[in-house]
């Protein structure tokens, strides 16, 4: 099962995400849940670094796969903060849609 955690600050802003595990909803290379989660999360990270120009603290298990974490920097402009929150809330919304369709393969939690 994929576990996705969204960590929020006291002001309700997402500052850290952690995604781990494998869906195992199909054979390797045909796991649609894993493919969806990977595409959504990597797309969001790429957008945060390239479009919003944030220097994220990123950890990935490139050997075994199945792990990604990203922490926003403490220092951001107001525009960067607003764009980052829009992208992260969009990721949460999209992953929630995946969870609704396949609740046995992904679990999302929000931590304050």
Biotite code that builds the C-alpha atoms (Angstrom):
import biotite.structure as struc

atoms = struc.array([
    struc.Atom([0.000, 0.000, 0.000], chain_id="A", res_id=1, res_name="UNK", atom_name="CA", element="C"),
    struc.Atom([1.152, 3.548, -0.737], chain_id="A", res_id=2, res_name="UNK", atom_name="CA", element="C"),
    struc.Atom([1.183, 5.893, 2.255], chain_id="A", res_id=3, res_name="UNK", atom_name="CA", element="C"),
    struc.Atom([1.049, 9.621, 1.518], chain_id="A", res_id=4, res_name="UNK", atom_name="CA", element="C"),
    struc.Atom([1.471, 12.085, 4.357], chain_id="A", res_id=5, res_name="UNK", atom_name="CA", element="C"),
    struc.Atom([0.937, 15.816, 4.107], chain_id="A", res_id=6, res_name="UNK", atom_name="CA", element="C"),
    struc.Atom([2.396, 17.753, 7.033], chain_id="A", res_id=7, res_name="UNK", atom_name="CA", element="C"),
    struc.Atom([0.810, 21.113, 7.803], chain_id="A", res_id=8, res_name="UNK", atom_name="CA", element="C"),
    struc.Atom([2.048, 24.024, 9.849], chain_id="A", res_id=9, res_name="UNK", atom_name="CA", element="C"),
    struc.Atom([-0.122, 25.795, 12.432], chain_id="A", res_id=10, res_name="UNK", atom_name="CA", element="C"),
    struc.Atom([-1.291, 28.209, 9.716], chain_id="A", res_id=11, res_name="UNK", atom_name="CA", element="C"),
    struc.Atom([-2.584, 25.157, 7.761], chain_id="A", res_id=12, res_name="UNK", atom_name="CA", element="C"),
    struc.Atom([0.087, 25.488, 5.056], chain_id="A", res_id=13, res_name="UNK", atom_name="CA", element="C"),
    struc.Atom([1.607, 22.263, 3.739], chain_id="A", res_id=14, res_name="UNK", atom_name="CA", element="C"),
    struc.Atom([5.361, 22.307, 4.363], chain_id="A", res_id=15, res_name="UNK", atom_name="CA", element="C"),
    struc.Atom([6.375, 18.648, 3.941], chain_id="A", res_id=16, res_name="UNK", atom_name="CA", element="C"),
    struc.Atom([5.136, 15.631, 1.993], chain_id="A", res_id=17, res_name="UNK", atom_name="CA", element="C"),
    struc.Atom([6.211, 12.023, 2.298], chain_id="A", res_id=18, res_name="UNK", atom_name="CA", element="C"),
    struc.Atom([5.094, 9.238, -0.021], chain_id="A", res_id=19, res_name="UNK", atom_name="CA", element="C"),
    struc.Atom([6.201, 5.654, 0.531], chain_id="A", res_id=20, res_name="UNK", atom_name="CA", element="C"),
    struc.Atom([5.340, 2.089, -0.343], chain_id="A", res_id=21, res_name="UNK", atom_name="CA", element="C"),
    struc.Atom([4.080, 0.268, -3.391], chain_id="A", res_id=22, res_name="UNK", atom_name="CA", element="C"),
    struc.Atom([0.489, -0.109, -4.513], chain_id="A", res_id=23, res_name="UNK", atom_name="CA", element="C"),
    struc.Atom([0.947, -3.589, -5.975], chain_id="A", res_id=24, res_name="UNK", atom_name="CA", element="C"),
    struc.Atom([-2.341, -3.160, -7.839], chain_id="A", res_id=25, res_name="UNK", atom_name="CA", element="C"),
    struc.Atom([-0.929, -4.930, -10.881], chain_id="A", res_id=26, res_name="UNK", atom_name="CA", element="C"),
    struc.Atom([2.202, -6.547, -12.296], chain_id="A", res_id=27, res_name="UNK", atom_name="CA", element="C"),
    struc.Atom([5.406, -4.502, -12.398], chain_id="A", res_id=28, res_name="UNK", atom_name="CA", element="C"),
    struc.Atom([5.135, -2.015, -15.234], chain_id="A", res_id=29, res_name="UNK", atom_name="CA", element="C"),
    struc.Atom([1.336, -2.271, -15.301], chain_id="A", res_id=30, res_name="UNK", atom_name="CA", element="C"),
    struc.Atom([0.501, -0.906, -11.846], chain_id="A", res_id=31, res_name="UNK", atom_name="CA", element="C"),
    struc.Atom([-1.819, 1.993, -12.687], chain_id="A", res_id=32, res_name="UNK", atom_name="CA", element="C"),
    struc.Atom([-2.133, 3.250, -9.109], chain_id="A", res_id=33, res_name="UNK", atom_name="CA", element="C"),
    struc.Atom([1.636, 3.414, -8.731], chain_id="A", res_id=34, res_name="UNK", atom_name="CA", element="C"),
    struc.Atom([1.974, 5.107, -12.112], chain_id="A", res_id=35, res_name="UNK", atom_name="CA", element="C"),
    struc.Atom([-0.654, 7.713, -11.194], chain_id="A", res_id=36, res_name="UNK", atom_name="CA", element="C"),
    struc.Atom([0.921, 8.503, -7.809], chain_id="A", res_id=37, res_name="UNK", atom_name="CA", element="C"),
    struc.Atom([4.397, 8.681, -9.349], chain_id="A", res_id=38, res_name="UNK", atom_name="CA", element="C"),
    struc.Atom([3.318, 10.961, -12.188], chain_id="A", res_id=39, res_name="UNK", atom_name="CA", element="C"),
    struc.Atom([1.378, 13.281, -9.894], chain_id="A", res_id=40, res_name="UNK", atom_name="CA", element="C"),
    struc.Atom([4.065, 13.546, -7.230], chain_id="A", res_id=41, res_name="UNK", atom_name="CA", element="C"),
    struc.Atom([7.050, 13.916, -9.576], chain_id="A", res_id=42, res_name="UNK", atom_name="CA", element="C"),
    struc.Atom([5.115, 16.431, -11.673], chain_id="A", res_id=43, res_name="UNK", atom_name="CA", element="C"),
    struc.Atom([4.403, 18.494, -8.575], chain_id="A", res_id=44, res_name="UNK", atom_name="CA", element="C"),
    struc.Atom([8.036, 18.369, -7.413], chain_id="A", res_id=45, res_name="UNK", atom_name="CA", element="C"),
    struc.Atom([9.226, 19.379, -10.892], chain_id="A", res_id=46, res_name="UNK", atom_name="CA", element="C"),
    struc.Atom([6.751, 22.284, -10.945], chain_id="A", res_id=47, res_name="UNK", atom_name="CA", element="C"),
    struc.Atom([7.846, 23.466, -7.495], chain_id="A", res_id=48, res_name="UNK", atom_name="CA", element="C"),
    struc.Atom([11.516, 23.460, -8.478], chain_id="A", res_id=49, res_name="UNK", atom_name="CA", element="C"),
    struc.Atom([11.289, 24.665, -12.086], chain_id="A", res_id=50, res_name="UNK", atom_name="CA", element="C"),
    struc.Atom([8.230, 26.934, -12.228], chain_id="A", res_id=51, res_name="UNK", atom_name="CA", element="C"),
    struc.Atom([8.125, 28.253, -8.663], chain_id="A", res_id=52, res_name="UNK", atom_name="CA", element="C"),
    struc.Atom([11.936, 28.157, -8.379], chain_id="A", res_id=53, res_name="UNK", atom_name="CA", element="C"),
    struc.Atom([12.024, 26.700, -4.874], chain_id="A", res_id=54, res_name="UNK", atom_name="CA", element="C"),
    struc.Atom([15.070, 24.906, -3.520], chain_id="A", res_id=55, res_name="UNK", atom_name="CA", element="C"),
    struc.Atom([13.321, 21.900, -1.983], chain_id="A", res_id=56, res_name="UNK", atom_name="CA", element="C"),
    struc.Atom([14.878, 19.436, 0.411], chain_id="A", res_id=57, res_name="UNK", atom_name="CA", element="C"),
    struc.Atom([14.158, 16.211, -1.518], chain_id="A", res_id=58, res_name="UNK", atom_name="CA", element="C"),
    struc.Atom([14.822, 12.600, -0.582], chain_id="A", res_id=59, res_name="UNK", atom_name="CA", element="C"),
    struc.Atom([14.189, 9.686, -2.926], chain_id="A", res_id=60, res_name="UNK", atom_name="CA", element="C"),
    struc.Atom([15.054, 6.012, -2.889], chain_id="A", res_id=61, res_name="UNK", atom_name="CA", element="C"),
    struc.Atom([16.324, 5.712, -6.431], chain_id="A", res_id=62, res_name="UNK", atom_name="CA", element="C"),
    struc.Atom([17.559, 2.151, -5.930], chain_id="A", res_id=63, res_name="UNK", atom_name="CA", element="C"),
    struc.Atom([14.369, 0.508, -4.704], chain_id="A", res_id=64, res_name="UNK", atom_name="CA", element="C"),
    struc.Atom([11.797, 3.177, -5.522], chain_id="A", res_id=65, res_name="UNK", atom_name="CA", element="C"),
    struc.Atom([8.761, 3.612, -3.365], chain_id="A", res_id=66, res_name="UNK", atom_name="CA", element="C"),
    struc.Atom([9.960, 6.636, -1.353], chain_id="A", res_id=67, res_name="UNK", atom_name="CA", element="C"),
    struc.Atom([9.800, 10.375, -1.941], chain_id="A", res_id=68, res_name="UNK", atom_name="CA", element="C"),
    struc.Atom([9.843, 13.235, 0.526], chain_id="A", res_id=69, res_name="UNK", atom_name="CA", element="C"),
    struc.Atom([9.997, 16.960, -0.085], chain_id="A", res_id=70, res_name="UNK", atom_name="CA", element="C"),
    struc.Atom([10.227, 19.848, 2.344], chain_id="A", res_id=71, res_name="UNK", atom_name="CA", element="C"),
    struc.Atom([9.621, 23.455, 1.390], chain_id="A", res_id=72, res_name="UNK", atom_name="CA", element="C"),
    struc.Atom([12.332, 25.966, 2.295], chain_id="A", res_id=73, res_name="UNK", atom_name="CA", element="C"),
    struc.Atom([11.634, 28.220, 5.263], chain_id="A", res_id=74, res_name="UNK", atom_name="CA", element="C"),
    struc.Atom([12.325, 31.335, 3.215], chain_id="A", res_id=75, res_name="UNK", atom_name="CA", element="C"),
    struc.Atom([9.955, 32.017, 0.312], chain_id="A", res_id=76, res_name="UNK", atom_name="CA", element="C"),
    struc.Atom([8.487, 35.090, -1.338], chain_id="A", res_id=77, res_name="UNK", atom_name="CA", element="C"),
    struc.Atom([4.741, 35.595, -0.987], chain_id="A", res_id=78, res_name="UNK", atom_name="CA", element="C"),
    struc.Atom([4.313, 34.632, -4.656], chain_id="A", res_id=79, res_name="UNK", atom_name="CA", element="C"),
    struc.Atom([6.350, 31.447, -4.207], chain_id="A", res_id=80, res_name="UNK", atom_name="CA", element="C"),
    struc.Atom([4.398, 30.532, -1.074], chain_id="A", res_id=81, res_name="UNK", atom_name="CA", element="C"),
    struc.Atom([1.048, 31.019, -2.805], chain_id="A", res_id=82, res_name="UNK", atom_name="CA", element="C"),
    struc.Atom([2.117, 29.038, -5.892], chain_id="A", res_id=83, res_name="UNK", atom_name="CA", element="C"),
    struc.Atom([3.617, 26.258, -3.768], chain_id="A", res_id=84, res_name="UNK", atom_name="CA", element="C"),
    struc.Atom([0.460, 25.902, -1.704], chain_id="A", res_id=85, res_name="UNK", atom_name="CA", element="C"),
    struc.Atom([-1.692, 25.809, -4.833], chain_id="A", res_id=86, res_name="UNK", atom_name="CA", element="C"),
    struc.Atom([0.457, 23.029, -6.306], chain_id="A", res_id=87, res_name="UNK", atom_name="CA", element="C"),
    struc.Atom([0.565, 21.018, -3.059], chain_id="A", res_id=88, res_name="UNK", atom_name="CA", element="C"),
    struc.Atom([-3.188, 21.341, -2.462], chain_id="A", res_id=89, res_name="UNK", atom_name="CA", element="C"),
    struc.Atom([-3.702, 20.238, -6.075], chain_id="A", res_id=90, res_name="UNK", atom_name="CA", element="C"),
    struc.Atom([-1.490, 17.193, -5.454], chain_id="A", res_id=91, res_name="UNK", atom_name="CA", element="C"),
    struc.Atom([-3.529, 16.353, -2.345], chain_id="A", res_id=92, res_name="UNK", atom_name="CA", element="C"),
    struc.Atom([-6.788, 16.734, -4.280], chain_id="A", res_id=93, res_name="UNK", atom_name="CA", element="C"),
    struc.Atom([-5.519, 14.530, -7.113], chain_id="A", res_id=94, res_name="UNK", atom_name="CA", element="C"),
    struc.Atom([-4.208, 11.834, -4.771], chain_id="A", res_id=95, res_name="UNK", atom_name="CA", element="C"),
    struc.Atom([-7.541, 11.886, -2.931], chain_id="A", res_id=96, res_name="UNK", atom_name="CA", element="C"),
    struc.Atom([-9.219, 11.089, -6.256], chain_id="A", res_id=97, res_name="UNK", atom_name="CA", element="C"),
    struc.Atom([-6.881, 8.123, -6.723], chain_id="A", res_id=98, res_name="UNK", atom_name="CA", element="C"),
    struc.Atom([-7.667, 7.004, -3.164], chain_id="A", res_id=99, res_name="UNK", atom_name="CA", element="C"),
    struc.Atom([-11.418, 7.229, -3.799], chain_id="A", res_id=100, res_name="UNK", atom_name="CA", element="C"),
    struc.Atom([-11.054, 4.955, -6.825], chain_id="A", res_id=101, res_name="UNK", atom_name="CA", element="C"),
    struc.Atom([-8.605, 2.521, -5.230], chain_id="A", res_id=102, res_name="UNK", atom_name="CA", element="C"),
    struc.Atom([-8.802, 2.779, -1.423], chain_id="A", res_id=103, res_name="UNK", atom_name="CA", element="C"),
    struc.Atom([-7.145, -0.606, -0.940], chain_id="A", res_id=104, res_name="UNK", atom_name="CA", element="C"),
    struc.Atom([-3.917, 0.636, -2.568], chain_id="A", res_id=105, res_name="UNK", atom_name="CA", element="C"),
    struc.Atom([-3.337, 4.152, -1.189], chain_id="A", res_id=106, res_name="UNK", atom_name="CA", element="C"),
    struc.Atom([-3.885, 5.870, 2.151], chain_id="A", res_id=107, res_name="UNK", atom_name="CA", element="C"),
    struc.Atom([-3.529, 9.618, 2.606], chain_id="A", res_id=108, res_name="UNK", atom_name="CA", element="C"),
    struc.Atom([-3.124, 11.334, 5.952], chain_id="A", res_id=109, res_name="UNK", atom_name="CA", element="C"),
    struc.Atom([-2.762, 14.946, 6.939], chain_id="A", res_id=110, res_name="UNK", atom_name="CA", element="C"),
    struc.Atom([-0.676, 15.776, 9.989], chain_id="A", res_id=111, res_name="UNK", atom_name="CA", element="C"),
    struc.Atom([-0.843, 19.081, 11.865], chain_id="A", res_id=112, res_name="UNK", atom_name="CA", element="C"),
])
